[in-house]
Amino acid sequence: MAASLAALVLLVLFATLVVLLVGAAVRTAVSEIRSRVATISRIEAKLDVLLKEAHIDFDPYPNVQPDIIEALQKGQKIEAIKMYRQSTPGVGLRQAKEFIEAVQRRTGV
């Protein structure tokens, strides 16, 4: 009985160690992804400034409805996501949110 209790304690300690190591690896990966997204966002912003200074019109989202842009300008992000989902059949909530956030980054709204 004492041997099985000791084995159980060792198993719990091992499992705890594995969970801690996996958690640390996930945190590191998430941190790296966030860093890369921030870098890409900065590069996109610089490109936008260069395009503007060169008087080059570039509309990455020419098919975005004006009412969605208007909702974003009013700070109504959730409403913009709803409108986009309604106007685009088959788009899920996550896809719509990512699209609207991309529109916000690219248009500066």
URLINTA-V603088 format. One line per field, one symbol per residue. burial: + if it has 9 or more other C-alpha atoms within 8 Angstrom, else -. A space follows every 10 residues. Layout:
BEGIN
burial = ???
END
This chain:
BEGIN
burial = ---------- ---------- ---------- ---------- +--++--+-- ++-------- -------++- ++---++-++ +-+++----- -----++--+ --++++---
END
